[in-house]
């Protein structure tokens, strides 16, 4: 019981200055997302430590801004998306790093921002595909097809969701 009271007291204290904490956490997240997008764009790899860092930043963000119910629905959404992406991974459509990144990003987005995130992801993904077809960006041959890194589109969609104030 004392632990619950301590948690609620800490959260109420942080809510007094929550906007400041939220801004700093989002700024750090944007910086990490830019780095993830750049490294995936150049090397077609997403490092695990960056995924863990995004999860830690989400935990800090959720502590300041989200209720326990919202956190639970965010986790359920991420697990559903992970299951779907796992099937796409088994079919060779997406890479393992993309599965990890999209799962963590879905925790960030939550159920209340899913539609906006999906629309931004679709738009940025289409732009990236067009750039790949025009040979403006590098592609990687995988299973007889040209593959593109998804992290730039995913990171851009999450940053756009943050900038539009949905989170």
Buried (B, 14 or more C-beta within 10 A) or exposed (E): EEEEEEEEEEBEEBEEEBEEBBEEBBEBBBEBBBBBBBBBBEEBEBBEEBBEBBBEBBEBBBBBBBEEEBBEBBBEBBEEBBEEBBEBBEEEBBBEBBBBBBBBBBBBBBEEBBEBBEEBBEBBBEEBBEBBEEEEBEBEEEEEEEBBBBBBBBBBBBBBBBEEEBB
